[in-house]
Amino acid sequence: MHYKSGRETGLSKPLPVLASVPHAGLEVPREVESLCILSRGQIVADGDEHAAEIYDIAGDVAAFCTTHVARAVVDLNRAEDDRRPDGVVKTHTCFNEPVYRKPLDDKVIDKLLDRYHRPYHSQLRSLAGEGLRLAVDCHTMLAVGPPIGPGAGIERPHVCLGDGGGACPPRWMACLEESFREAFGPSVTVNQPFSGGYITRSHGAEMPWFQLELSRGPFLSNSEKRSRVVAALQGGLLRIASIPG
């Protein structure tokens, strides 16, 4: 895991935003390296491919948190007690491919949680403070739903915003939807196919959070997607600030 504070770049000052990027990592930790049977390509496919490039926005936001660990090993966007095949410490990828040559024992699972999952969420809690207006959990999604996941085989929108069941106020979500439509065009949905995962839902009591999913489809280059994300966040904050009362 690593955290960066925002630094000035193309903006006059960093946006008052906490950005979380939990699925950009590709590393298999030493605790399970000898047991993992996934190829590099399988690890890439199970994670948020291109997220590291698209969400390279540490200099544009006031707070930024990410990790090097692969989603296929430890999923930071799952609850600790989520022991499904595609749960917090996975037995199978989202393509239903086995991750390990044999099941992990409880001690190894707890070590992975203690080294990666718990510190990440502790960091997010510690960053929720003065000066931050909004938090966003940043993801990329397959252009078509995979075998394990919502909408298997169905084409997905370019952008999906999720409110985590109320982690972001409805009027704020309306502002964000409008801003992302302005930046990305009409292919923007709210809570479909993703309504917000564990990060958004569990930290929504600390400050307003929403989940952002961008399609990995080639409708724009990664650098253009990055620029439009920053523009959409900036526009969303301006709209939110104009809400009366």
The 8 nearest C-alpha neighbors of each residue, nearest first, counted from 0:
[[1, 66, 65, 67, 119, 2, 115, 64],
 [0, 2, 65, 66, 64, 3, 67, 63],
 [1, 3, 64, 63, 65, 4, 0, 62],
 [4, 2, 63, 62, 57, 5, 64, 1],
 [3, 5, 62, 61, 63, 6, 2, 57],
 [6, 4, 61, 58, 60, 57, 62, 13],
 [7, 5, 58, 13, 8, 59, 4, 57],
 [6, 8, 12, 13, 58, 10, 59, 11],
 [9, 7, 10, 58, 59, 6, 11, 12],
 [8, 10, 11, 7, 59, 12, 58, 13],
 [11, 9, 12, 8, 7, 13, 59, 14],
 [10, 12, 9, 7, 13, 8, 14, 59],
 [11, 13, 10, 7, 14, 8, 59, 6],
 [14, 12, 60, 59, 61, 7, 5, 6],
 [13, 15, 60, 16, 61, 59, 12, 233],
 [16, 14, 131, 132, 61, 60, 130, 13],
 [15, 17, 133, 60, 14, 134, 131, 61],
 [16, 18, 134, 62, 63, 61, 135, 133],
 [19, 17, 63, 135, 134, 136, 16, 62],
 [18, 20, 136, 64, 137, 65, 63, 21],
 [21, 19, 65, 137, 22, 136, 64, 23],
 [22, 20, 65, 75, 66, 19, 23, 76],
 [21, 23, 47, 70, 46, 24, 20, 69],
 [24, 22, 50, 51, 47, 21, 20, 46],
 [25, 23, 67, 69, 68, 22, 66, 26],
 [24, 26, 69, 68, 67, 42, 43, 27],
 [27, 25, 68, 69, 67, 24, 28, 72],
 [26, 28, 32, 69, 68, 29, 25, 72],
 [29, 27, 30, 32, 31, 26, 68, 72],
 [28, 30, 32, 31, 27, 33, 26, 34],
 [31, 29, 28, 32, 107, 111, 33, 110],
 [32, 30, 34, 29, 33, 28, 35, 27],
 [31, 33, 29, 35, 34, 27, 28, 30],
 [32, 34, 31, 35, 29, 30, 36, 99],
 [35, 33, 31, 99, 32, 100, 36, 101],
 [36, 34, 99, 32, 98, 37, 33, 31],
 [37, 35, 99, 98, 100, 34, 38, 97],
 [38, 36, 35, 41, 98, 42, 39, 99],
 [37, 39, 41, 40, 42, 36, 35, 43],
 [40, 38, 42, 41, 43, 37, 25, 44],
 [39, 41, 43, 38, 42, 44, 37, 45],
 [40, 42, 44, 38, 43, 39, 37, 45],
 [43, 41, 39, 45, 40, 44, 71, 46],
 [44, 42, 40, 46, 41, 45, 48, 39],
 [43, 45, 41, 42, 46, 40, 48, 47],
 [46, 44, 42, 43, 92, 71, 93, 41],
 [47, 45, 70, 43, 44, 22, 48, 42],
 [48, 46, 139, 22, 50, 23, 138, 49],
 [47, 49, 50, 46, 43, 44, 139, 23],
 [50, 48, 52, 51, 53, 47, 221, 139],
 [51, 49, 53, 23, 52, 48, 47, 54],
 [50, 52, 23, 49, 54, 53, 55, 48],
 [53, 51, 55, 50, 49, 54, 221, 222],
 [52, 54, 225, 50, 221, 55, 51, 224],
 [55, 53, 56, 51, 52, 50, 225, 137],
 [54, 56, 52, 53, 51, 57, 225, 50],
 [55, 57, 59, 54, 58, 60, 229, 225],
 [58, 56, 5, 59, 63, 60, 55, 3],
 [59, 57, 6, 5, 56, 60, 7, 8],
 [58, 60, 13, 56, 57, 5, 14, 8],
 [61, 59, 13, 14, 5, 16, 62, 57],
 [60, 62, 5, 13, 15, 16, 4, 14],
 [63, 61, 17, 4, 5, 60, 18, 3],
 [64, 62, 18, 3, 57, 17, 2, 19],
 [63, 65, 2, 19, 1, 20, 18, 3],
 [64, 66, 20, 21, 1, 0, 19, 2],
 [67, 65, 0, 68, 24, 1, 21, 23],
 [66, 68, 24, 26, 0, 25, 69, 23],
 [69, 67, 26, 24, 66, 25, 27, 70],
 [70, 68, 25, 24, 26, 71, 72, 27],
 [69, 71, 74, 73, 46, 72, 22, 68],
 [70, 72, 69, 73, 92, 45, 89, 42],
 [73, 71, 70, 69, 88, 89, 74, 27],
 [74, 72, 88, 70, 87, 71, 75, 69],
 [75, 73, 70, 87, 76, 77, 88, 72],
 [74, 76, 77, 116, 21, 73, 87, 70],
 [75, 77, 197, 198, 74, 196, 78, 21],
 [78, 76, 87, 197, 75, 74, 86, 81],
 [77, 79, 81, 80, 197, 87, 76, 75],
 [80, 78, 81, 87, 77, 112, 116, 82],
 [79, 81, 78, 82, 87, 77, 86, 83],
 [82, 80, 86, 78, 79, 87, 83, 77],
 [83, 81, 86, 80, 87, 84, 88, 89],
 [82, 84, 86, 85, 81, 89, 87, 90],
 [83, 85, 90, 91, 89, 86, 82, 92],
 [86, 84, 89, 83, 91, 92, 93, 90],
 [87, 85, 83, 81, 82, 89, 84, 88],
 [86, 88, 74, 77, 81, 73, 89, 79],
 [89, 87, 73, 86, 72, 74, 108, 90],
 [88, 90, 85, 86, 84, 91, 87, 72],
 [89, 91, 84, 98, 97, 85, 99, 88],
 [92, 90, 97, 96, 84, 95, 98, 89],
 [91, 93, 95, 96, 94, 45, 85, 71],
 [92, 94, 147, 95, 45, 85, 145, 146],
 [93, 95, 92, 96, 146, 147, 145, 91],
 [96, 94, 92, 91, 93, 97, 147, 146],
 [95, 97, 91, 92, 94, 98, 93, 37],
 [98, 96, 91, 90, 99, 95, 92, 36],
 [97, 99, 91, 90, 35, 36, 37, 96],
 [100, 98, 35, 101, 34, 36, 97, 102],
 [99, 101, 34, 36, 35, 102, 98, 97],
 [102, 100, 99, 103, 34, 98, 35, 90],
 [103, 101, 104, 99, 100, 90, 34, 98],
 [104, 102, 107, 101, 105, 108, 99, 106],
 [103, 105, 106, 107, 102, 108, 109, 101],
 [104, 106, 108, 107, 109, 103, 110, 102],
 [107, 105, 109, 108, 104, 110, 103, 111],
 [106, 108, 110, 109, 105, 104, 111, 103],
 [109, 107, 105, 111, 110, 106, 112, 104],
 [108, 110, 112, 106, 111, 107, 113, 105],
 [111, 109, 107, 113, 108, 112, 114, 106],
 [112, 110, 108, 114, 109, 113, 115, 107],
 [111, 113, 116, 109, 110, 115, 114, 117],
 [112, 114, 110, 111, 117, 115, 109, 116],
 [113, 115, 111, 112, 110, 116, 118, 117],
 [114, 116, 112, 118, 113, 117, 111, 119],
 [117, 115, 112, 119, 75, 118, 113, 114],
 [116, 118, 120, 119, 113, 115, 112, 121],
 [119, 117, 121, 120, 116, 115, 122, 114],
 [120, 118, 122, 116, 121, 117, 115, 123],
 [121, 119, 123, 122, 117, 118, 124, 116],
 [120, 122, 118, 124, 119, 123, 117, 125],
 [123, 121, 125, 119, 120, 124, 118, 126],
 [122, 124, 120, 126, 125, 121, 119, 127],
 [125, 123, 121, 122, 126, 127, 120, 202],
 [124, 126, 122, 123, 127, 121, 128, 120],
 [127, 125, 123, 124, 128, 122, 62, 17],
 [128, 126, 124, 125, 205, 206, 123, 131],
 [129, 127, 126, 131, 130, 125, 206, 205],
 [128, 130, 131, 127, 132, 126, 15, 206],
 [129, 131, 15, 128, 132, 61, 16, 127],
 [132, 130, 15, 16, 129, 133, 128, 17],
 [131, 133, 15, 16, 130, 134, 207, 206],
 [132, 134, 16, 207, 131, 208, 17, 15],
 [135, 133, 17, 208, 16, 18, 207, 209],
 [136, 134, 18, 209, 208, 210, 137, 19],
 [135, 137, 210, 19, 211, 18, 20, 209],
 [136, 138, 211, 20, 19, 135, 210, 212],
 [139, 137, 212, 211, 47, 213, 50, 140],
 [138, 140, 213, 47, 212, 214, 50, 215],
 [141, 139, 214, 215, 213, 212, 142, 138],
 [140, 142, 143, 215, 214, 144, 139, 145],
 [141, 143, 214, 216, 155, 215, 154, 140],
 [144, 142, 154, 153, 141, 152, 155, 145],
 [143, 145, 151, 152, 150, 153, 141, 149],
 [146, 144, 151, 147, 148, 152, 94, 143],
 [147, 145, 151, 94, 148, 93, 144, 95],
 [148, 146, 93, 145, 94, 95, 151, 149],
 [147, 149, 145, 146, 151, 150, 144, 93],
 [148, 150, 151, 192, 144, 147, 193, 145],
 [149, 151, 144, 153, 152, 148, 192, 145],
 [150, 152, 144, 145, 146, 153, 149, 148],
 [151, 153, 144, 143, 150, 145, 154, 146],
 [154, 152, 143, 150, 144, 151, 155, 142],
 [155, 153, 143, 142, 144, 152, 156, 150],
 [154, 156, 142, 143, 153, 157, 144, 214],
 [157, 155, 186, 158, 187, 159, 214, 188],
 [156, 158, 214, 186, 213, 187, 155, 159],
 [159, 157, 187, 213, 156, 212, 214, 188],
 [160, 158, 188, 212, 189, 187, 211, 191],
 [159, 161, 189, 211, 210, 190, 188, 212],
 [162, 160, 194, 190, 195, 210, 209, 189],
 [161, 163, 209, 167, 164, 166, 165, 195],
 [164, 162, 195, 200, 166, 199, 165, 194],
 [163, 165, 162, 166, 200, 194, 195, 161],
 [164, 166, 167, 163, 162, 168, 169, 203],
 [167, 165, 203, 163, 208, 162, 207, 164],
 [166, 168, 207, 208, 165, 162, 209, 169],
 [169, 167, 171, 170, 165, 172, 166, 207],
 [170, 168, 172, 171, 173, 167, 165, 162],
 [171, 169, 173, 172, 168, 174, 239, 242],
 [172, 170, 174, 168, 173, 169, 239, 175],
 [171, 173, 175, 169, 174, 170, 176, 168],
 [172, 174, 170, 176, 171, 175, 177, 169],
 [175, 173, 171, 177, 172, 176, 235, 238],
 [174, 176, 235, 172, 178, 177, 173, 179],
 [175, 177, 173, 179, 178, 174, 172, 180],
 [178, 176, 180, 174, 175, 179, 173, 181],
 [177, 179, 181, 175, 231, 235, 180, 176],
 [180, 178, 182, 231, 176, 181, 177, 183],
 [181, 179, 184, 177, 183, 185, 178, 182],
 [180, 182, 178, 179, 184, 183, 177, 231],
 [181, 183, 179, 180, 227, 231, 184, 178],
 [184, 182, 180, 179, 181, 185, 227, 186],
 [183, 185, 180, 186, 181, 182, 187, 179],
 [184, 186, 180, 187, 183, 181, 188, 157],
 [185, 187, 156, 157, 184, 158, 188, 180],
 [188, 186, 158, 185, 159, 156, 180, 157],
 [189, 187, 159, 191, 160, 158, 190, 186],
 [188, 190, 160, 191, 159, 161, 187, 194],
 [194, 191, 189, 161, 193, 192, 160, 188],
 [192, 190, 193, 189, 188, 194, 159, 161],
 [191, 193, 190, 149, 194, 150, 159, 155],
 [194, 192, 191, 190, 195, 161, 159, 160],
 [193, 190, 195, 161, 163, 162, 191, 192],
 [196, 194, 163, 161, 210, 193, 199, 162],
 [197, 195, 199, 198, 76, 200, 163, 194],
 [196, 198, 76, 200, 77, 199, 201, 78],
 [199, 197, 76, 201, 200, 196, 202, 136],
 [198, 200, 163, 197, 208, 202, 196, 203],
 [199, 201, 163, 197, 203, 198, 202, 166],
 [202, 200, 198, 197, 203, 199, 204, 196],
 [203, 201, 204, 205, 199, 200, 198, 206],
 [202, 204, 166, 208, 200, 205, 206, 207],
 [203, 205, 202, 206, 166, 201, 207, 200],
 [206, 204, 203, 202, 127, 207, 124, 128],
 [205, 207, 203, 204, 208, 127, 133, 202],
 [208, 206, 167, 133, 203, 166, 134, 209],
 [209, 207, 134, 167, 166, 203, 135, 199],
 [208, 210, 162, 135, 161, 167, 199, 136],
 [209, 211, 136, 161, 195, 135, 160, 137],
 [210, 212, 160, 137, 138, 136, 159, 161],
 [213, 211, 138, 159, 139, 158, 140, 137],
 [214, 212, 139, 158, 157, 140, 215, 138],
 [213, 215, 157, 140, 142, 216, 139, 141],
 [216, 214, 141, 142, 140, 139, 213, 217],
 [215, 217, 142, 214, 218, 141, 157, 219],
 [218, 216, 219, 215, 220, 214, 221, 142],
 [217, 219, 216, 220, 157, 215, 214, 224],
 [220, 218, 217, 223, 224, 221, 216, 222],
 [221, 219, 223, 222, 224, 217, 218, 225],
 [222, 220, 224, 53, 223, 225, 52, 219],
 [221, 223, 225, 220, 224, 53, 226, 52],
 [224, 222, 226, 220, 225, 221, 219, 227],
 [223, 225, 221, 227, 222, 226, 53, 228],
 [224, 226, 53, 222, 228, 223, 227, 54],
 [227, 225, 223, 229, 228, 224, 230, 222],
 [226, 228, 230, 224, 229, 225, 182, 231],
 [229, 227, 231, 225, 230, 226, 224, 232],
 [228, 230, 232, 226, 227, 231, 233, 225],
 [231, 229, 227, 233, 228, 232, 234, 226],
 [232, 230, 234, 228, 179, 178, 233, 229],
 [233, 231, 235, 229, 234, 230, 228, 236],
 [232, 234, 230, 236, 231, 235, 229, 237],
 [235, 233, 231, 237, 232, 236, 178, 230],
 [236, 234, 175, 232, 238, 178, 237, 233],
 [235, 237, 239, 233, 238, 234, 240, 232],
 [238, 236, 240, 234, 235, 239, 233, 241],
 [237, 239, 235, 241, 240, 236, 174, 234],
 [240, 238, 236, 241, 242, 237, 171, 235],
 [239, 241, 237, 238, 242, 236, 243, 235],
 [242, 240, 238, 239, 243, 237, 236, 244],
 [241, 243, 239, 240, 244, 238, 170, 171],
 [244, 242, 241, 240, 239, 238, 170, 171],
 [243, 242, 241, 240, 239, 170, 171, 238]]
